[in-house]
Amino acid sequence: MIMDNIKLKQSQFIVAIERYKNKSIYKIFDKCIAILNVSLQIILACLIFRFRINWFQHFFLFIIAYFFADFINGLVHMYMDSNDNYDSIAGPLIANFHLHHRTPLYKKNNVIIVYFNESGSKIWLCGFMLIFLILINIFNVNPIVSYGLFYFCVLSSVAEVSHYLCHVSNSKVVDFFMKIYILLNKKHHAKHHIEDNVNYAFLNGMSDILINNVANRFYYGYKNTTDKHYAFYKDNEDSR
């Protein structure tokens, strides 16, 4: 029964990923989400920077936002790693997401381009910022809350850059920030690819102690599930 389900999912995966590769609508959708996410961040910055708070409050809010960006993005990563709804309307996007385990070597690119491109996978962030923008315009949102949420939104995109650097960077400066856990540490993140159902956070991994407990309670892992779904998929790409 388990083997039959895996074979079914493998077939569904191939259909879904071929749809992603052959139908431009999915890549256009990614670009639209990236444009919307970055645009909303700029709009929110213009609205929020009118507010004045002191530097201690900025620092405190940034640290809090750093933790929650690491935690929430890690939870989304955990959910997506176990999502196998390939025959849904979002199936091609889900299948493409799973290839980050198959080809963990990213193509080298400018970090600003990485920031933009990887923001295209964050559909949930787009919705969150739209709600945030509506609330700011309708209600008198507290400046401290506004800055905290804004930092969270930006750091959610920065998390993608941190993850990218973890996979490709050889810079000594970046390596220093990884060693002091400002950016995602390579050894810490390697466990996500070597072991199973662990270390989903990818801003700097500080929240993995909590996420790993959630994963252990609610998920079975990806090594024997979604990682097997792309086993028979063939392409000519060696990196993302």
C-alpha positions as a LaTeX table, in Angstrom:
\begin{tabular}{lrrr}
\hline
Residue & $x$ (\AA) & $y$ (\AA) & $z$ (\AA) \\
\hline
Met1 & 0.00 & 0.00 & 0.00 \\
Ile2 & 2.82 & 2.41 & 0.92 \\
Met3 & 4.74 & 1.52 & $-2.25$ \\
Asp4 & 1.60 & 2.05 & $-4.36$ \\
Asn5 & 1.16 & 5.51 & $-2.84$ \\
Ile6 & 4.81 & 6.41 & $-3.54$ \\
Lys7 & 4.45 & 5.29 & $-7.17$ \\
Leu8 & 1.30 & 7.38 & $-7.49$ \\
Lys9 & 3.03 & 10.43 & $-6.04$ \\
Gln10 & 6.05 & 9.90 & $-8.31$ \\
Ser11 & 3.75 & 9.94 & $-11.33$ \\
Gln12 & 1.92 & 13.01 & $-10.06$ \\
Phe13 & 5.23 & 14.76 & $-9.40$ \\
Ile14 & 6.49 & 14.23 & $-12.95$ \\
Val15 & 3.23 & 15.57 & $-14.41$ \\
Ala16 & 3.34 & 18.59 & $-12.07$ \\
Ile17 & 6.98 & 19.51 & $-12.68$ \\
Glu18 & 6.55 & 19.18 & $-16.44$ \\
Arg19 & 3.62 & 21.58 & $-16.21$ \\
Tyr20 & 5.84 & 24.01 & $-14.29$ \\
Lys21 & 8.62 & 23.77 & $-16.88$ \\
Asn22 & 6.43 & 23.86 & $-19.99$ \\
Lys23 & 3.73 & 26.36 & $-19.03$ \\
Ser24 & 5.07 & 29.89 & $-18.71$ \\
Ile25 & 2.16 & 30.94 & $-16.50$ \\
Tyr26 & 3.87 & 29.44 & $-13.44$ \\
Lys27 & 7.13 & 31.33 & $-13.95$ \\
Ile28 & 5.16 & 34.50 & $-14.68$ \\
Phe29 & 3.24 & 33.92 & $-11.45$ \\
Asp30 & 6.55 & 33.62 & $-9.54$ \\
Lys31 & 7.74 & 36.93 & $-11.01$ \\
Cys32 & 4.45 & 38.64 & $-10.20$ \\
Ile33 & 4.63 & 37.51 & $-6.58$ \\
Ala34 & 8.26 & 38.69 & $-6.39$ \\
Ile35 & 7.32 & 42.10 & $-7.82$ \\
Leu36 & 4.35 & 42.38 & $-5.48$ \\
Asn37 & 6.35 & 41.37 & $-2.40$ \\
Val38 & 9.20 & 43.80 & $-3.06$ \\
Ser39 & 6.79 & 46.59 & $-4.05$ \\
Leu40 & 4.74 & 46.11 & $-0.89$ \\
Gln41 & 7.92 & 46.24 & 1.20 \\
Ile42 & 8.85 & 49.56 & $-0.42$ \\
Ile43 & 5.33 & 50.97 & 0.06 \\
Leu44 & 5.27 & 49.88 & 3.70 \\
Ala45 & 8.70 & 51.44 & 4.24 \\
Cys46 & 7.45 & 54.78 & 2.87 \\
Leu47 & 4.42 & 54.68 & 5.17 \\
Ile48 & 6.16 & 53.45 & 8.32 \\
Phe49 & 9.31 & 55.59 & 8.16 \\
Arg50 & 7.13 & 58.61 & 8.93 \\
Phe51 & 6.85 & 57.27 & 12.47 \\
Arg52 & 9.53 & 58.09 & 15.00 \\
Ile53 & 10.80 & 55.66 & 17.63 \\
Asn54 & 14.12 & 55.64 & 19.46 \\
Trp55 & 17.14 & 53.50 & 18.50 \\
Phe56 & 16.73 & 51.14 & 21.42 \\
Gln57 & 13.21 & 50.37 & 20.26 \\
His58 & 14.48 & 49.81 & 16.71 \\
Phe59 & 17.13 & 47.40 & 17.98 \\
Phe60 & 14.73 & 45.51 & 20.24 \\
Leu61 & 12.08 & 45.21 & 17.52 \\
Phe62 & 14.68 & 44.05 & 14.98 \\
Ile63 & 15.83 & 41.24 & 17.30 \\
Ile64 & 12.26 & 40.12 & 17.97 \\
Ala65 & 11.43 & 40.27 & 14.26 \\
Tyr66 & 14.62 & 38.30 & 13.50 \\
Phe67 & 13.44 & 35.44 & 15.71 \\
Phe68 & 9.90 & 35.39 & 14.34 \\
Ala69 & 11.10 & 35.61 & 10.72 \\
Asp70 & 13.36 & 32.62 & 11.38 \\
Phe71 & 10.54 & 30.74 & 13.12 \\
Ile72 & 7.62 & 31.45 & 10.76 \\
Asn73 & 9.63 & 30.91 & 7.59 \\
Gly74 & 10.93 & 27.68 & 9.11 \\
Leu75 & 7.39 & 26.51 & 9.78 \\
Val76 & 6.40 & 27.29 & 6.19 \\
His77 & 9.46 & 25.36 & 4.99 \\
Met78 & 8.45 & 22.42 & 7.18 \\
Tyr79 & 4.93 & 22.43 & 5.77 \\
Met80 & 6.10 & 22.70 & 2.18 \\
Asp81 & 8.67 & 19.90 & 2.54 \\
Ser82 & 5.80 & 17.55 & 3.41 \\
Asn83 & 3.25 & 18.95 & 0.97 \\
Asp84 & 2.54 & 16.42 & $-1.80$ \\
Asn85 & $-0.61$ & 17.90 & $-3.35$ \\
Tyr86 & 0.85 & 17.70 & $-6.85$ \\
Asp87 & $-2.53$ & 17.36 & $-8.54$ \\
Ser88 & $-3.80$ & 20.63 & $-7.04$ \\
Ile89 & $-3.74$ & 23.98 & $-8.85$ \\
Ala90 & $-0.55$ & 24.78 & $-6.92$ \\
Gly91 & 0.93 & 21.35 & $-7.70$ \\
Pro92 & 3.57 & 22.58 & $-10.18$ \\
Leu93 & 4.81 & 25.16 & $-7.67$ \\
Ile94 & 4.96 & 22.50 & $-4.94$ \\
Ala95 & 6.87 & 20.10 & $-7.18$ \\
Asn96 & 9.37 & 22.80 & $-8.14$ \\
Phe97 & 9.87 & 23.63 & $-4.46$ \\
His98 & 10.83 & 20.03 & $-3.68$ \\
Leu99 & 13.70 & 20.17 & $-6.15$ \\
His100 & 15.70 & 22.26 & $-3.66$ \\
His101 & 16.54 & 18.95 & $-1.94$ \\
Arg102 & 17.47 & 17.30 & $-5.22$ \\
Thr103 & 19.74 & 20.14 & $-6.41$ \\
Pro104 & 21.04 & 21.94 & $-3.31$ \\
Leu105 & 23.73 & 23.81 & $-5.32$ \\
Tyr106 & 22.36 & 27.21 & $-6.29$ \\
Lys107 & 23.48 & 29.13 & $-9.36$ \\
Lys108 & 25.65 & 32.06 & $-8.29$ \\
Asn109 & 23.96 & 35.41 & $-8.62$ \\
Asn110 & 23.91 & 38.91 & $-7.18$ \\
Val111 & 22.29 & 38.87 & $-3.72$ \\
Ile112 & 19.84 & 41.61 & $-4.76$ \\
Ile113 & 18.65 & 39.43 & $-7.64$ \\
Val114 & 18.44 & 36.48 & $-5.23$ \\
Tyr115 & 16.39 & 38.64 & $-2.83$ \\
Phe116 & 13.98 & 39.48 & $-5.64$ \\
Asn117 & 13.76 & 36.05 & $-7.29$ \\
Glu118 & 13.36 & 34.04 & $-4.08$ \\
Ser119 & 10.66 & 36.43 & $-2.85$ \\
Gly120 & 8.60 & 34.98 & $-5.68$ \\
Ser121 & 8.06 & 31.78 & $-3.71$ \\
Lys122 & 6.58 & 33.60 & $-0.72$ \\
Ile123 & 2.89 & 33.75 & $-1.59$ \\
Trp124 & 1.94 & 33.78 & 2.10 \\
Leu125 & 4.12 & 36.87 & 2.69 \\
Cys126 & 2.33 & 38.71 & $-0.08$ \\
Gly127 & $-1.02$ & 38.07 & 1.62 \\
Phe128 & 0.37 & 39.05 & 5.01 \\
Met129 & 1.68 & 42.38 & 3.72 \\
Leu130 & $-1.55$ & 43.19 & 1.91 \\
Ile131 & $-3.46$ & 42.75 & 5.18 \\
Phe132 & $-0.79$ & 44.79 & 7.00 \\
Leu133 & $-1.10$ & 47.59 & 4.42 \\
Ile134 & $-4.90$ & 47.66 & 4.73 \\
Leu135 & $-4.69$ & 47.83 & 8.52 \\
Ile136 & $-2.22$ & 50.72 & 8.39 \\
Asn137 & $-4.53$ & 52.70 & 6.13 \\
Ile138 & $-7.73$ & 51.97 & 8.05 \\
Phe139 & $-6.56$ & 51.98 & 11.66 \\
Asn140 & $-4.10$ & 54.03 & 13.66 \\
Val141 & $-1.58$ & 51.19 & 14.07 \\
Asn142 & 0.95 & 51.67 & 16.86 \\
Pro143 & 4.38 & 52.73 & 15.44 \\
Ile144 & 6.17 & 50.06 & 17.48 \\
Val145 & 3.89 & 47.33 & 16.12 \\
Ser146 & 4.28 & 48.74 & 12.60 \\
Tyr147 & 8.07 & 48.68 & 12.71 \\
Gly148 & 8.11 & 45.20 & 14.19 \\
Leu149 & 5.88 & 43.82 & 11.45 \\
Phe150 & 7.82 & 45.68 & 8.76 \\
Tyr151 & 11.14 & 44.23 & 9.95 \\
Phe152 & 9.53 & 40.79 & 9.98 \\
Cys153 & 8.42 & 41.20 & 6.34 \\
Val154 & 11.84 & 42.31 & 5.12 \\
Leu155 & 13.70 & 39.67 & 7.14 \\
Ser156 & 11.45 & 36.99 & 5.65 \\
Ser157 & 12.97 & 37.84 & 2.26 \\
Val158 & 16.44 & 38.21 & 3.77 \\
Ala159 & 16.05 & 34.62 & 5.02 \\
Glu160 & 16.12 & 33.48 & 1.38 \\
Val161 & 19.40 & 35.32 & 0.85 \\
Ser162 & 20.85 & 33.78 & 4.02 \\
His163 & 19.85 & 30.32 & 2.78 \\
Tyr164 & 21.38 & 31.05 & $-0.63$ \\
Leu165 & 24.67 & 32.21 & 0.92 \\
Cys166 & 24.75 & 29.10 & 3.09 \\
His167 & 24.77 & 26.99 & $-0.07$ \\
Val168 & 27.14 & 28.94 & $-2.32$ \\
Ser169 & 29.24 & 31.53 & $-0.50$ \\
Asn170 & 32.98 & 31.16 & 0.15 \\
Ser171 & 33.38 & 34.71 & 1.42 \\
Lys172 & 35.32 & 35.06 & 4.66 \\
Val173 & 33.06 & 37.91 & 5.76 \\
Val174 & 29.93 & 35.84 & 5.17 \\
Asp175 & 31.59 & 32.87 & 6.86 \\
Phe176 & 32.24 & 35.04 & 9.94 \\
Phe177 & 28.57 & 36.03 & 10.16 \\
Met178 & 27.64 & 32.36 & 9.82 \\
Lys179 & 29.98 & 31.37 & 12.63 \\
Ile180 & 28.38 & 33.87 & 15.00 \\
Tyr181 & 24.90 & 32.78 & 13.79 \\
Ile182 & 23.78 & 36.08 & 12.32 \\
Leu183 & 23.42 & 34.19 & 9.04 \\
Leu184 & 22.53 & 30.53 & 8.57 \\
Asn185 & 25.44 & 28.35 & 9.64 \\
Lys186 & 26.53 & 25.75 & 7.06 \\
Lys187 & 27.02 & 22.92 & 9.57 \\
His188 & 23.71 & 23.67 & 11.22 \\
His189 & 21.83 & 23.66 & 7.91 \\
Ala190 & 23.67 & 20.60 & 6.57 \\
Lys191 & 21.70 & 18.49 & 9.06 \\
His192 & 18.52 & 19.41 & 7.19 \\
His193 & 19.87 & 17.74 & 4.05 \\
Ile194 & 21.72 & 14.84 & 5.71 \\
Glu195 & 19.25 & 13.88 & 8.43 \\
Asp196 & 15.46 & 13.89 & 8.30 \\
Asn197 & 12.74 & 16.20 & 9.59 \\
Val198 & 15.15 & 18.62 & 11.30 \\
Asn199 & 16.52 & 22.18 & 11.05 \\
Tyr200 & 13.94 & 23.83 & 8.81 \\
Ala201 & 14.74 & 27.43 & 9.82 \\
Phe202 & 16.88 & 29.31 & 7.33 \\
Leu203 & 17.43 & 32.90 & 8.46 \\
Asn204 & 19.94 & 31.85 & 11.11 \\
Gly205 & 18.42 & 28.71 & 12.64 \\
Met206 & 17.86 & 30.09 & 16.15 \\
Ser207 & 14.29 & 28.80 & 16.26 \\
Asp208 & 15.05 & 25.23 & 15.16 \\
Ile209 & 14.91 & 23.97 & 18.74 \\
Leu210 & 11.19 & 24.84 & 18.67 \\
Ile211 & 10.52 & 23.86 & 15.06 \\
Asn212 & 12.16 & 20.45 & 15.49 \\
Asn213 & 9.75 & 19.70 & 18.33 \\
Val214 & 6.78 & 20.68 & 16.15 \\
Ala215 & 8.14 & 18.58 & 13.27 \\
Asn216 & 8.67 & 15.57 & 15.49 \\
Arg217 & 5.10 & 15.79 & 16.73 \\
Phe218 & 3.24 & 16.46 & 13.48 \\
Tyr219 & 5.37 & 15.30 & 10.54 \\
Tyr220 & 7.00 & 12.06 & 9.42 \\
Gly221 & 9.88 & 13.65 & 7.55 \\
Tyr222 & 10.77 & 14.02 & 3.88 \\
Lys223 & 13.47 & 11.38 & 3.26 \\
Asn224 & 10.94 & 8.57 & 2.87 \\
Thr225 & 8.12 & 10.68 & 1.45 \\
Thr226 & 8.51 & 13.77 & $-0.76$ \\
Asp227 & 12.24 & 13.17 & $-1.39$ \\
Lys228 & 11.26 & 9.89 & $-3.08$ \\
His229 & 8.66 & 11.52 & $-5.28$ \\
Tyr230 & 11.24 & 13.05 & $-7.65$ \\
Ala231 & 13.33 & 9.84 & $-7.85$ \\
Phe232 & 12.51 & 9.21 & $-11.53$ \\
Tyr233 & 12.43 & 12.80 & $-12.68$ \\
Lys234 & 15.12 & 13.56 & $-15.26$ \\
Asp235 & 16.33 & 16.96 & $-16.40$ \\
Asn236 & 19.52 & 18.57 & $-17.62$ \\
Glu237 & 19.97 & 21.05 & $-14.78$ \\
Asp238 & 22.74 & 20.57 & $-12.23$ \\
Ser239 & 21.84 & 23.54 & $-10.06$ \\
Arg240 & 18.97 & 25.84 & $-9.25$ \\
\hline
\end{tabular}
